Amino acid sequence: MGINFPLVLVLATLITGLVWLLDILLLKKRRESAAEAIRATEAGEEAIEKALKEPVVVEYSVSFFPVLAIVLVLRSFLFEPFQIPTGSMIPTLQVGDFILVSKYAYGVRLPVIGTKILDVDEPKNGEVMVFIPPHEKEYFIKRVVGTPGDKVRYQDKTLYINDEQQPLEFISQYPPSKPRYLVYNEELGGIKHLIHRNPFRDSRVLEWQVPKGHYFMMGDNRDQSSDSRYWGLVSEENIVGKAVAVWLHKEPGLKFPEISRNRWIQ
């Protein structure tokens, strides 16, 4: 598990804020009293300035607290940046895409503990969501294919929601001869998006019933995605937010970032 950045941000904001408050209520008054005592001795201005000078800890806290507080509010309640680490959402999202995640789309939550304090909306089928899966304490990003109460069936690599086949249109294959993957246009909840599948048949029929407070997630790169088919459902309390836009892309290695791929996420 990596560094818990939200926790670090909250602690840094809290500590710098407390130091700043302590300076306003106590330390600054002590420095001013010491400076007045020095003035009474008719000492030079240099001694007075030294007495009034803020300690390094206070100086840094006063400088960093407003910045940290703004970042905390933006990241916790509005938008959080996220980089795509794997190819599980190809072709919708590529490795190296930097995306914006709306933290308020599915309700306002407290940072770190994740408790919802304000309802806004619920995830819908077809939307791309960032969440924490049940088996790992890391951010995952997948597409919602089953909401509470849905029966999800995956048969011959085609999705059925509540026994209704979801529209699927063949687009192309790559390469044209001996293809490694097939490209389809899929529609879920009125949202059209491209998916990748390998050309091999799968005779299994897999079904799941989505209980209250849980969601079934799948990657658009259907045969190269670790998702709810393997590790289970996502709890409502582990939702991070809705992926809304790609704002930057950077290829691995010594490549310059590019903005030509910026777009809204469908």
SEVOTI-11315 format. One record per residue (C-alpha): residue number from 1; chain; z, x, y. Coordinates in steps of 0.02 Angstrom, whole numbers, padded with zeros to 5 digits. Layout:
// SEVOTI-11315
<NUM 'A' <Z X Y>>
...
// end
This chain:
// SEVOTI-11315
<1 'A' <00000 00000 00000>>
<2 'A' <-00045 00066 00173>>
<3 'A' <00056 00069 00332>>
<4 'A' <00121 -00102 00384>>
<5 'A' <00041 -00097 00556>>
<6 'A' <00105 -00269 00614>>
<7 'A' <00284 -00217 00574>>
<8 'A' <00262 -00049 00663>>
<9 'A' <00189 -00138 00815>>
<10 'A' <00331 -00264 00822>>
<11 'A' <00464 -00127 00806>>
<12 'A' <00381 -00017 00937>>
<13 'A' <00370 -00162 01059>>
<14 'A' <00550 -00212 01026>>
<15 'A' <00619 -00036 01046>>
<16 'A' <00523 00006 01205>>
<17 'A' <00568 -00165 01277>>
<18 'A' <00753 -00140 01241>>
<19 'A' <00752 00033 01320>>
<20 'A' <00666 -00037 01475>>
<21 'A' <00792 -00180 01485>>
<22 'A' <00938 -00059 01462>>
<23 'A' <00870 00046 01605>>
<24 'A' <00855 -00106 01720>>
<25 'A' <01030 -00170 01680>>
<26 'A' <01128 -00007 01667>>
<27 'A' <01044 00163 01673>>
<28 'A' <00951 00140 01837>>
<29 'A' <01112 00087 01925>>
<30 'A' <01201 00242 01859>>
<31 'A' <01062 00355 01924>>
<32 'A' <01069 00271 02094>>
<33 'A' <01259 00291 02102>>
<34 'A' <01242 00475 02056>>
<35 'A' <01111 00497 02193>>
<36 'A' <01225 00415 02323>>
<37 'A' <01365 00532 02273>>
<38 'A' <01249 00681 02297>>
<39 'A' <01193 00617 02468>>
<40 'A' <01376 00612 02521>>
<41 'A' <01387 00799 02488>>
<42 'A' <01234 00826 02599>>
<43 'A' <01143 00910 02455>>
<44 'A' <00956 00936 02467>>
<45 'A' <00821 00808 02425>>
<46 'A' <00778 00903 02266>>
<47 'A' <00950 00868 02192>>
<48 'A' <00937 00684 02239>>
<49 'A' <00764 00667 02160>>
<50 'A' <00829 00751 02002>>
<51 'A' <00972 00625 01992>>
<52 'A' <00852 00478 02013>>
<53 'A' <00725 00541 01888>>
<54 'A' <00704 00431 01734>>
<55 'A' <00743 00510 01564>>
<56 'A' <00588 00546 01460>>
<57 'A' <00629 00406 01336>>
<58 'A' <00643 00280 01478>>
<59 'A' <00486 00344 01563>>
<60 'A' <00382 00325 01404>>
<61 'A' <00458 00156 01363>>
<62 'A' <00418 00087 01536>>
<63 'A' <00239 00150 01519>>
<64 'A' <00205 00090 01342>>
<65 'A' <00300 -00076 01332>>
<66 'A' <00174 -00181 01433>>
<67 'A' <00028 -00111 01333>>
<68 'A' <00115 -00138 01166>>
<69 'A' <00167 -00314 01217>>
<70 'A' <-00011 -00362 01264>>
<71 'A' <-00081 -00289 01101>>
<72 'A' <00054 -00380 01001>>
<73 'A' <00012 -00548 01079>>
<74 'A' <-00176 -00525 01061>>
<75 'A' <-00166 -00462 00883>>
<76 'A' <-00035 -00586 00823>>
<77 'A' <-00094 -00747 00903>>
<78 'A' <-00275 -00727 00958>>
<79 'A' <-00389 -00600 00874>>
<80 'A' <-00367 -00455 00754>>
<81 'A' <-00500 -00324 00714>>
<82 'A' <-00540 -00290 00532>>
<83 'A' <-00660 -00169 00447>>
<84 'A' <-00755 -00218 00290>>
<85 'A' <-00707 -00091 00156>>
<86 'A' <-00808 -00152 00005>>
<87 'A' <-00973 -00236 -00037>>
<88 'A' <-00898 -00396 -00108>>
<89 'A' <-00966 -00501 00037>>
<90 'A' <-01143 -00429 00037>>
<91 'A' <-01264 -00489 00106>>
<92 'A' <-01157 -00584 00233>>
<93 'A' <-01049 -00433 00275>>
<94 'A' <-01093 -00251 00246>>
<95 'A' <-00979 -00104 00212>>
<96 'A' <-00940 -00031 00383>>
<97 'A' <-00947 -00196 00479>>
<98 'A' <-00808 -00219 00606>>
<99 'A' <-00763 -00402 00624>>
<100 'A' <-00651 -00511 00732>>
<101 'A' <-00528 -00624 00643>>
<102 'A' <-00466 -00777 00737>>
<103 'A' <-00278 -00783 00709>>
<104 'A' <-00258 -00958 00784>>
<105 'A' <-00401 -01048 00693>>
<106 'A' <-00288 -01101 00549>>
<107 'A' <-00126 -01112 00646>>
<108 'A' <-00014 -00999 00749>>
<109 'A' <00099 -00888 00643>>
<110 'A' <00241 -00770 00682>>
<111 'A' <00194 -00585 00661>>
<112 'A' <00253 -00492 00505>>
<113 'A' <00340 -00641 00420>>
<114 'A' <00188 -00755 00435>>
<115 'A' <00284 -00918 00463>>
<116 'A' <00172 -01051 00540>>
<117 'A' <00242 -01120 00702>>
<118 'A' <00094 -01225 00759>>
<119 'A' <-00040 -01318 00659>>
<120 'A' <-00217 -01303 00724>>
<121 'A' <-00339 -01331 00581>>
<122 'A' <-00357 -01307 00393>>
<123 'A' <-00481 -01193 00303>>
<124 'A' <-00640 -01282 00248>>
<125 'A' <-00762 -01246 00110>>
<126 'A' <-00895 -01122 00164>>
<127 'A' <-00788 -01032 00294>>
<128 'A' <-00753 -00846 00280>>
<129 'A' <-00567 -00809 00277>>
<130 'A' <-00455 -00656 00282>>
<131 'A' <-00297 -00669 00177>>
<132 'A' <-00173 -00575 00069>>
<133 'A' <-00208 -00603 -00117>>
<134 'A' <-00070 -00638 -00243>>
<135 'A' <-00089 -00472 -00334>>
<136 'A' <-00098 -00346 -00191>>
<137 'A' <-00021 -00325 -00018>>
<138 'A' <-00185 -00288 00069>>
<139 'A' <-00305 -00390 00174>>
<140 'A' <-00450 -00468 00075>>
<141 'A' <-00599 -00562 00144>>
<142 'A' <-00693 -00695 00044>>
<143 'A' <-00775 -00865 00065>>
<144 'A' <-00677 -01026 00040>>
<145 'A' <-00754 -01122 -00106>>
<146 'A' <-00609 -01235 -00152>>
<147 'A' <-00478 -01322 -00044>>
<148 'A' <-00321 -01417 -00100>>
<149 'A' <-00368 -01557 -00221>>
<150 'A' <-00541 -01486 -00264>>
<151 'A' <-00602 -01458 -00440>>
<152 'A' <-00707 -01301 -00441>>
<153 'A' <-00831 -01269 -00583>>
<154 'A' <-00937 -01112 -00599>>
<155 'A' <-01076 -01143 -00724>>
<156 'A' <-01232 -01038 -00750>>
<157 'A' <-01182 -00948 -00588>>
<158 'A' <-01193 -01109 -00489>>
<159 'A' <-01046 -01190 -00398>>
<160 'A' <-00994 -01370 -00427>>
<161 'A' <-00861 -01444 -00313>>
<162 'A' <-00784 -01604 -00380>>
<163 'A' <-00929 -01615 -00506>>
<164 'A' <-01059 -01605 -00367>>
<165 'A' <-01181 -01461 -00377>>
<166 'A' <-01187 -01361 -00216>>
<167 'A' <-01364 -01336 -00144>>
<168 'A' <-01440 -01171 -00201>>
<169 'A' <-01614 -01109 -00156>>
<170 'A' <-01696 -00953 -00228>>
<171 'A' <-01758 -00835 -00091>>
<172 'A' <-01811 -00670 -00168>>
<173 'A' <-01773 -00533 -00293>>
<174 'A' <-01753 -00346 -00272>>
<175 'A' <-01846 -00246 -00324>>
<176 'A' <-01989 -00368 -00362>>
<177 'A' <-02013 -00295 -00536>>
<178 'A' <-01860 -00273 -00647>>
<179 'A' <-01744 -00343 -00512>>
<180 'A' <-01565 -00282 -00495>>
<181 'A' <-01510 -00433 -00395>>
<182 'A' <-01573 -00604 -00342>>
<183 'A' <-01552 -00677 -00168>>
<184 'A' <-01510 -00862 -00147>>
<185 'A' <-01474 -00974 00001>>
<186 'A' <-01316 -01071 -00039>>
<187 'A' <-01237 -01214 00058>>
<188 'A' <-01050 -01251 00054>>
<189 'A' <-00970 -01379 00167>>
<190 'A' <-01128 -01385 00273>>
<191 'A' <-01126 -01196 00299>>
<192 'A' <-01283 -01106 00239>>
<193 'A' <-01269 -00923 00188>>
<194 'A' <-01353 -00796 00077>>
<195 'A' <-01277 -00738 -00087>>
<196 'A' <-01323 -00603 -00213>>
<197 'A' <-01322 -00629 -00402>>
<198 'A' <-01377 -00515 -00542>>
<199 'A' <-01524 -00579 -00648>>
<200 'A' <-01425 -00600 -00809>>
<201 'A' <-01375 -00772 -00874>>
<202 'A' <-01195 -00821 -00901>>
<203 'A' <-01167 -00962 -01025>>
<204 'A' <-00982 -00983 -00987>>
<205 'A' <-00916 -01137 -00899>>
<206 'A' <-00763 -01096 -00793>>
<207 'A' <-00657 -01229 -00707>>
<208 'A' <-00508 -01228 -00591>>
<209 'A' <-00405 -01366 -00511>>
<210 'A' <-00344 -01314 -00337>>
<211 'A' <-00165 -01374 -00305>>
<212 'A' <-00088 -01419 -00139>>
<213 'A' <-00062 -01272 -00022>>
<214 'A' <-00187 -01158 -00110>>
<215 'A' <-00368 -01104 -00092>>
<216 'A' <-00503 -01040 -00210>>
<217 'A' <-00598 -00890 -00142>>
<218 'A' <-00759 -00804 -00196>>
<219 'A' <-00864 -00660 -00129>>
<220 'A' <-01046 -00686 -00081>>
<221 'A' <-01092 -00538 -00192>>
<222 'A' <-01051 -00648 -00340>>
<223 'A' <-01062 -00521 -00482>>
<224 'A' <-00980 -00381 -00383>>
<225 'A' <-00827 -00468 -00313>>
<226 'A' <-00644 -00467 -00363>>
<227 'A' <-00589 -00643 -00314>>
<228 'A' <-00499 -00800 -00370>>
<229 'A' <-00596 -00801 -00534>>
<230 'A' <-00495 -00649 -00587>>
<231 'A' <-00329 -00646 -00492>>
<232 'A' <-00298 -00829 -00451>>
<233 'A' <-00277 -00939 -00299>>
<234 'A' <-00226 -00894 -00121>>
<235 'A' <-00068 -00973 -00053>>
<236 'A' <-00076 -01056 00118>>
<237 'A' <00065 -00944 00178>>
<238 'A' <-00041 -00789 00145>>
<239 'A' <-00184 -00839 00260>>
<240 'A' <-00220 -00713 00399>>
<241 'A' <-00361 -00798 00491>>
<242 'A' <-00544 -00849 00502>>
<243 'A' <-00680 -00717 00514>>
<244 'A' <-00786 -00766 00663>>
<245 'A' <-00898 -00621 00718>>
<246 'A' <-00964 -00447 00681>>
<247 'A' <-00942 -00343 00839>>
<248 'A' <-00985 -00168 00777>>
<249 'A' <-01059 -00079 00626>>
<250 'A' <-01040 00101 00571>>
<251 'A' <-01122 00179 00419>>
<252 'A' <-01012 00298 00317>>
<253 'A' <-01014 00481 00367>>
<254 'A' <-01065 00560 00532>>
<255 'A' <-01158 00409 00598>>
<256 'A' <-01148 00332 00770>>
<257 'A' <-01082 00153 00781>>
<258 'A' <-01215 00023 00820>>
<259 'A' <-01210 -00151 00897>>
<260 'A' <-01382 -00211 00841>>
<261 'A' <-01302 -00304 00695>>
<262 'A' <-01179 -00402 00803>>
<263 'A' <-01180 -00586 00757>>
<264 'A' <-01076 -00740 00722>>
<265 'A' <-01020 -00755 00541>>
<266 'A' <-01086 -00901 00439>>
// end
